Amino acid sequence: MSDVVITVRGESSARVRAEEAAVRVTVSVDGPSRGPVVEQAQERASSVQDGLVAHLRSGEVSEWSSARVSVWSDRPWNAEGAQLPLVHHATVELSATFIDAGALSWWLGDVTESDDVQVTSVDWRLSPETRARTEREVAAEAVHVAVERATAYADALGLASVAAVEIADAGLLATRPEAPAPMGARLMAASAGGSSFSLQPPEIVVTSVVEGRFRAE
């Protein structure tokens, strides 16, 4: 039998407990006078920042920042179609990366006691070092799966040896490229209890899909 080209796909995945949580909060204040509104927003944001600085010093936060400050005014309308007096608004967006889930739970419970503060997102993720290591390990395992499949096909055909010709991410060997498999994260439900939240870091699923062409003879 002449040489045969075998094309296969290899897949692998790993579940790793999230190590970091990127949280974003917004301080929002409204009122009839611009000066007091801005002052109150600054004071509340300063209080939130003080808490983040304390967590940074204790090693529970790796970084934090004040992302954006917005101040604007508008004249709302009532149900009868009449324009109401001017209303002033001020918002301050802050973000931080927590590396301690317990500290994050207590911090969220503390800052959300104020009606001026809203939690807009909590994004669980792996540390850069863990993500890079896991992606390498999963990709290597996916290639190993592809080799095993190609070898199984060659054995079924009575061919003795298999040599790799091409290895690529999924879709790169196909006529029409496919979207790469994403690294996904699922946020587990958070339950409020008293003045704190109970947050459980979810498992991050890291997936790798590769395609390979092998020559068997």
Secondary structure, 3 states (H helix, E strand, C coil): CCCEEEEEEEEEEEEEECCEEEEEEEEEEEECCHHHHHHHHHHHHHHHHHHHHHHHHCCCEEEEEEEEEEEEEECCECCCCCECCCEEEEEEEEEEEECCHHHHHHHHHHHCCCCCEEEEEEEEECCHHHHHHHHHHHHHHHHHHHHHHHHHHHHHCCCCCEEEEEEEECCCCCCCCCCCCCCEECCCCCEEECCEEECCCCEEEEEEEEEEEEEEC
